[in-house]
Amino acid sequence: MPDVAAEAAAAAHEAAEAEAAAAAHARKVSPRGDFIQSIGWIALGIATTIVSWRMDRLEKQDINPYTVPGLLPGLLGLVMILLGVLLALRSWGRGARLVGGPRFAPDWRSMRRLAVVIGLILAYTVALLGRGLPFWLVSALYVTASIVLLQAPQRALAGRSLDWRDFAFAATVGIGSGVVIQYVFQELFLVRLP
């Protein structure tokens, strides 16, 4: 009897591994997709760099050159350009230059996840930020909601629902990050927050 149970468990384990491998293969991004995304990252990096270069440098106020507005966004824009070029080169080498490459169907689970992230960002920046609530609290709510809403589908796939420990962890990380973000920007970078 134990042999039958062990064989059934081994067969179930092999089937689960095969299913996981098939799902991982279906999620792979084609070289053409990487190349298209690299063009988007390069364009975003160029736009960020241009906008940051045009920002007021506050020269009349004798601002330290290392703290001028636009320095960090400009550096981030340059990094986006560099990483976009590296992604383009890698995808080109993997076959993005070939016209008849494979096409992949959209992964609707990923699209739903992207919609949740965009919704959270819009709720944070448009609906909550600057509406009277303290910045640390708004940031804590955003981080907590992000953790809970993005982990719930993963837990459901694993056959497990979120419990109070997951919510407590999300709230702890959210409050901690809200307080740290407030402190770093307001006290260290001297940025007035809403």
TAJO-V432721 format. One record per run of one state. SS is the DSSP state (A for helix, B for strand, O for the rest). FROM is the first residue (numbers start at 1). LEN is the number of residues. Records with the same first field share a line. If there is no record, write none. Layout:
BEGIN
SS->FROM-LEN + FROM-LEN
END
This chain:
BEGIN
O->1-1 + 28-3 + 55-4 + 62-3 + 68-3 + 97-11 + 129-6 + 158-6 + 189-6
A->2-26 + 31-24 + 59-3 + 65-3 + 71-26 + 108-21 + 135-23 + 164-25
END
